[in-house]
């Protein structure tokens, strides 16, 4: 006696086509979300608001604002550190938001070619 799998279970042609359609749907949703995220802008500050960075979803710095009171010619290194901290946090935030959105769409699947 041969064991039979329930219909729709296994790797039959219908199931494979369904999987391909689902993968295409996920890929389309991820591409749409990626394009949407690229249009977003995120503002990050460091030093209690002394330095402010505006970054796009494409990881392009759009604006950099520095409060005049933190510009001390005797302590340029502190200003440099504040700028580096703000830029690094901005990039990290953009990546984190994009990763969370893509994971939400894909259900945690690793879809090659996306992000």
Backbone as JSON, one array per atom type, in Angstrom:
{
  "sequence": "XXXXXXXXXXXXXXXXXXXXXXXXXXXXXXXXXXXXXXXXXXXXXXXXXXXXXXXXXXXXXXXXXXXXXXXXXXXXXXXXXXXXXXXXXXXXXXXXXXXXXXXXXXXXXXXXXXX",
  "N": [[0.85, -1.17, 0.0], [0.59, 2.16, -0.9], [1.67, 5.2, 0.54], [-0.16, 8.2, 0.68], [0.09, 11.66, 0.11], [-1.65, 14.47, 1.43], [-3.73, 16.46, -0.74], [-2.27, 19.29, -2.35], [-0.1, 19.3, -0.77], [3.37, 19.07, -0.58], [5.66, 18.98, -3.37], [4.33, 19.48, -5.8], [3.33, 20.59, -9.17], [1.3, 22.6, -9.04], [1.6, 23.6, -6.44], [4.19, 24.58, -6.6], [3.91, 26.66, -8.44], [2.27, 28.32, -6.97], [3.99, 28.97, -4.89], [5.93, 30.38, -6.31], [4.41, 32.54, -7.22], [3.79, 33.71, -4.73], [6.36, 34.36, -3.83], [7.06, 36.25, -5.78], [5.16, 38.19, -5.23], [5.97, 39.0, -2.66], [8.5, 39.99, -3.31], [7.77, 42.12, -5.01], [6.32, 43.73, -3.2], [8.38, 44.36, -1.43], [10.12, 45.8, -3.1], [8.51, 48.0, -3.65], [8.2, 49.07, -1.05], [10.88, 49.63, -0.51], [11.42, 51.65, -2.39], [9.67, 53.55, -1.39], [10.78, 53.99, 1.18], [13.2, 55.12, 0.43], [12.46, 57.68, -0.15], [12.01, 58.85, 2.25], [12.86, 60.98, 5.03], [15.03, 61.3, 7.78], [15.64, 62.66, 10.95], [18.31, 63.13, 13.1], [19.89, 63.7, 16.22], [22.78, 64.77, 18.1], [24.76, 65.2, 21.09], [22.89, 66.36, 22.8], [21.25, 67.76, 21.07], [22.94, 69.55, 19.92], [24.17, 69.01, 17.5], [22.65, 68.33, 14.47], [21.45, 66.03, 12.13], [20.08, 65.47, 8.96], [18.97, 62.84, 7.14], [18.48, 60.96, 4.16], [16.46, 58.17, 2.99], [18.1, 56.93, 1.23], [20.5, 57.03, 2.34], [21.82, 59.47, 2.19], [23.24, 62.41, 3.28], [21.34, 65.12, 3.91], [21.04, 67.5, 5.26], [22.97, 69.36, 7.64], [23.13, 70.59, 10.75], [24.56, 72.82, 13.04], [24.7, 73.97, 16.27], [25.59, 77.24, 17.13], [26.82, 77.68, 19.64], [28.32, 75.41, 20.21], [30.52, 75.53, 18.69], [33.69, 75.74, 19.16], [36.72, 77.07, 18.77], [38.91, 76.19, 20.14], [38.37, 73.6, 20.73], [37.94, 71.7, 18.57], [37.93, 68.98, 18.15], [35.9, 67.93, 19.79], [33.6, 68.85, 18.48], [33.91, 67.53, 16.05], [33.63, 64.89, 16.94], [30.94, 64.96, 17.79], [29.64, 65.37, 15.35], [30.38, 63.06, 13.91], [29.17, 61.12, 15.57], [26.45, 61.78, 15.26], [26.06, 61.4, 12.48], [26.72, 58.67, 12.19], [24.73, 57.5, 13.8], [22.48, 58.32, 12.4], [22.75, 56.91, 9.94], [22.69, 54.28, 10.91], [20.09, 54.22, 11.97], [18.47, 54.59, 9.67], [19.1, 52.23, 8.27], [18.19, 50.32, 10.1], [15.41, 50.83, 10.23], [14.71, 50.27, 7.56], [15.43, 47.54, 7.41], [13.66, 46.42, 9.32], [11.18, 46.96, 8.11], [11.39, 45.48, 5.73], [11.67, 42.92, 6.76], [9.22, 42.64, 7.99], [7.53, 42.57, 5.76], [8.49, 40.32, 4.38], [8.15, 38.32, 6.18], [10.27, 37.47, 7.65], [11.78, 35.97, 5.95], [14.74, 35.49, 4.03], [15.22, 37.27, 1.32], [16.95, 37.13, -1.57], [18.81, 39.79, -3.06], [17.35, 41.91, -2.17], [17.71, 44.77, -0.35]],
  "CA": [[0.0, 0.0, 0.0], [1.36, 3.38, -1.03], [1.2, 6.33, 1.36], [-0.5, 9.36, -0.15], [0.12, 12.95, 0.78], [-2.86, 15.26, 1.18], [-3.64, 17.32, -1.91], [-1.7, 20.6, -2.05], [1.07, 19.14, 0.1], [4.5, 18.54, -1.33], [6.25, 19.84, -4.39], [3.65, 19.36, -7.08], [3.37, 21.77, -10.02], [0.42, 23.66, -8.54], [2.21, 24.17, -5.24], [5.37, 25.33, -7.04], [3.43, 27.9, -9.04], [1.78, 29.14, -5.86], [5.18, 29.48, -4.19], [6.55, 31.39, -7.18], [3.55, 33.74, -7.15], [3.97, 34.3, -3.4], [7.71, 34.97, -3.8], [6.99, 37.44, -6.63], [4.37, 39.18, -4.49], [6.84, 39.51, -1.61], [9.54, 40.8, -3.95], [7.13, 43.35, -5.47], [6.03, 44.55, -2.01], [9.66, 44.84, -0.9], [10.61, 46.83, -4.01], [7.66, 49.17, -3.43], [8.56, 49.63, 0.26], [12.23, 50.16, -0.64], [11.29, 52.93, -3.08], [9.02, 54.45, -0.43], [11.75, 54.32, 2.22], [14.22, 56.0, -0.15], [11.91, 59.04, -0.17], [11.85, 59.36, 3.61], [13.94, 61.73, 5.67], [15.12, 61.06, 9.21], [16.46, 63.66, 11.64], [19.0, 62.58, 14.27], [20.71, 64.71, 16.9], [23.76, 64.31, 19.1], [25.17, 66.27, 22.0], [21.71, 67.05, 23.34], [20.69, 68.64, 20.05], [23.97, 70.48, 19.45], [24.38, 68.69, 16.09], [21.48, 67.69, 13.9], [21.67, 65.5, 10.79], [18.91, 65.01, 8.23], [19.44, 61.84, 6.19], [17.41, 60.35, 3.36], [16.44, 56.72, 2.98], [19.2, 56.47, 0.38], [21.68, 57.26, 3.17], [22.46, 60.69, 1.74], [23.08, 63.48, 4.25], [20.68, 66.24, 3.24], [21.31, 68.72, 6.04], [23.78, 69.25, 8.85], [22.99, 71.84, 11.51], [25.41, 72.87, 14.23], [24.39, 75.13, 17.09], [26.79, 78.09, 17.24], [27.48, 77.61, 20.95], [29.23, 74.27, 20.31], [31.69, 75.78, 17.85], [34.77, 76.27, 19.99], [37.97, 76.89, 18.02], [39.88, 75.52, 21.01], [37.99, 72.2, 20.92], [37.4, 71.2, 17.3], [37.77, 67.54, 18.27], [34.59, 67.63, 20.35], [32.65, 69.07, 17.41], [34.08, 66.42, 15.11], [33.03, 63.7, 17.57], [29.49, 65.12, 17.76], [29.21, 65.18, 13.96], [30.53, 61.63, 13.62], [28.14, 60.39, 16.31], [25.14, 62.05, 14.65], [26.01, 60.77, 11.16], [26.68, 57.22, 12.38], [23.41, 57.15, 14.32], [21.53, 58.52, 11.31], [22.89, 55.78, 9.01], [22.21, 53.09, 11.62], [18.63, 54.32, 12.08], [17.89, 54.34, 8.35], [19.26, 50.8, 7.99], [17.32, 49.57, 11.02], [14.02, 51.01, 9.77], [14.56, 49.52, 6.3], [15.48, 46.11, 7.71], [12.41, 46.04, 9.99], [10.09, 46.98, 7.14], [11.56, 44.36, 4.81], [11.4, 41.7, 7.51], [7.77, 42.6, 8.18], [6.93, 42.17, 4.49], [8.91, 38.96, 3.97], [7.88, 37.37, 7.24], [11.55, 36.99, 8.15], [12.52, 35.23, 4.93], [15.85, 36.21, 3.42], [14.98, 37.3, -0.11], [18.16, 37.64, -2.2], [18.7, 40.96, -3.92], [16.61, 43.0, -1.54], [18.49, 45.45, 0.68]],
  "C": [[0.89, 1.24, 0.0], [0.78, 4.49, -0.15], [0.92, 7.5, 0.43], [-0.46, 10.62, 0.71], [-1.19, 13.68, 0.5], [-2.64, 16.17, -0.02], [-3.14, 18.71, -1.51], [-0.47, 20.53, -1.16], [2.19, 18.56, -0.74], [4.91, 19.5, -2.43], [5.6, 19.72, -5.74], [3.66, 20.66, -7.86], [2.5, 22.92, -9.53], [1.01, 24.37, -7.34], [3.42, 25.03, -5.62], [4.95, 26.66, -7.64], [2.92, 28.86, -7.96], [2.96, 29.76, -5.11], [5.85, 30.57, -5.01], [5.74, 32.67, -7.16], [3.73, 34.46, -5.81], [5.32, 35.01, -3.31], [7.72, 36.25, -4.63], [6.23, 38.56, -5.92], [5.23, 39.82, -3.39], [7.9, 40.43, -2.21], [8.97, 42.13, -4.43], [6.84, 44.3, -4.3], [7.32, 45.15, -1.44], [10.23, 45.94, -1.79], [9.82, 48.13, -3.82], [8.04, 49.86, -2.11], [9.95, 50.27, 0.2], [12.2, 51.53, -1.32], [10.66, 53.98, -2.16], [10.0, 54.92, 0.64], [12.83, 55.27, 1.7], [13.76, 57.45, -0.15], [11.79, 59.65, 1.22], [13.08, 60.15, 4.05], [13.87, 61.48, 7.17], [16.04, 62.12, 9.81], [17.0, 63.04, 12.93], [19.83, 63.7, 14.88], [21.75, 64.03, 17.79], [24.13, 65.5, 19.96], [23.99, 67.06, 22.52], [21.11, 68.04, 22.36], [21.69, 69.64, 19.5], [24.25, 70.28, 17.96], [23.16, 67.92, 15.62], [21.78, 67.28, 12.46], [20.34, 65.08, 10.21], [19.44, 64.1, 7.13], [18.25, 61.27, 5.43], [17.49, 58.84, 3.48], [17.5, 56.11, 2.1], [20.55, 56.65, 1.08], [22.51, 58.44, 2.66], [22.18, 61.76, 2.8], [22.52, 64.69, 3.5], [20.97, 67.56, 3.94], [22.18, 68.38, 7.24], [23.69, 70.6, 9.54], [23.83, 71.74, 12.77], [25.04, 74.14, 15.0], [25.67, 75.94, 17.3], [27.54, 77.94, 18.57], [28.42, 76.41, 21.1], [30.47, 74.43, 19.43], [32.73, 76.51, 18.71], [36.09, 76.02, 19.26], [39.05, 76.16, 18.84], [39.58, 74.03, 21.17], [37.27, 71.66, 19.68], [37.12, 69.7, 17.4], [36.4, 67.16, 18.83], [33.51, 67.79, 19.27], [32.72, 67.94, 16.38], [33.42, 65.15, 15.66], [31.5, 63.77, 17.53], [28.94, 64.88, 16.35], [29.28, 63.7, 13.59], [29.44, 60.82, 14.31], [26.77, 60.57, 15.66], [25.02, 61.35, 13.3], [25.91, 59.25, 11.31], [25.31, 56.76, 12.89], [22.35, 57.3, 13.24], [21.57, 57.34, 10.33], [22.34, 54.51, 9.66], [20.68, 53.08, 11.69], [17.95, 54.02, 10.75], [17.97, 52.85, 8.01], [18.31, 49.96, 8.85], [15.86, 49.65, 10.59], [13.78, 50.19, 8.51], [14.53, 48.02, 6.57], [14.19, 45.63, 8.37], [11.25, 45.99, 9.01], [10.19, 45.79, 6.19], [11.27, 43.03, 5.51], [9.9, 41.53, 7.74], [7.09, 42.09, 6.9], [7.24, 40.71, 4.17], [8.61, 37.91, 5.02], [9.17, 36.75, 7.78], [12.34, 36.18, 7.15], [13.64, 36.1, 4.38], [15.65, 36.15, 1.92], [16.21, 37.92, -0.78], [17.88, 38.84, -3.09], [17.93, 42.11, -3.32], [17.4, 43.49, -0.33], [19.84, 44.9, 0.85]]
}
